[in-house]
Amino acid sequence: MSGTGEVEIPEVKEASGTGIPIRGNDIDTDQIIPARFMKVVTFDGLGQFAFFDLRFDDDDNEKDHPMNEDRFKEASVMVVNSNFGCGSSREHAPQALMRWGIDAIVGESFAEIFAGNCLALGIPTVTADTETIEDLQDWVDDNPDGDIEVDVEAEEVHYGGRTVDVEVDDAQRRALVDGVWDTTALMKSNAEATRAVAESLPYVDQD
């Protein structure tokens, strides 16, 4: 990032890797990361608990789930259906997915707060119509080692010799492409300027 010379926020113009299909509409944040795993002090290690109740039974035996399949273990692009990340606005959900290894999510639609929490981690959430997503999920199933390239800047997804158009929220695309998605880092890098503005405001208590 230019301007501050202190904090380097990477531009996220694209993300690529093998895919993992997570099928189903209205997958909420409690399914992504059950509430009992949100008591951690840090987010470290949260990835192992992603989709835990859908992946394991009460005796911790594995269920049939894509995240338990060896062929998807190295996947970094998740392909989902509609209203993904709905429910409570827990930042632990994208944190868990990121720590499992996910760098980008392609889907039909996302809950707004979930998409915002993903943006804060530099994870693009790009959308396409139902047919496009289902075709991509089927291709990933048949080609678990095949690469998917999510071009955030051009709003395209490339896979298997195909290019499909996707949509990226304008504000999200600008933030990712310009490298201004990490608002915490931006505030830290501009701490002096922020403090000066705060001190100049008549309604801010200076004591």
Salt bridges, closest charged atoms under 4 A:
GLU11 OE1 - LYS13 NZ 3.67
ASP30 OD1 - ARG90 NH1 3.13
ASP53 OD1 - ARG36 NH2 2.56
GLU69 OE1 - ARG71 NE 2.60
ASP138 OD1 - ARG23 NH2 2.83
ASP141 OD2 - ARG23 NH1 2.88
ASP141 OD1 - ARG71 NH2 2.93
GLU156 OE1 - HIS158 NE2 3.32
ASP170 OD1 - ARG173 NH2 3.97
GLU192 OE2 - ARG195 NH1 2.85
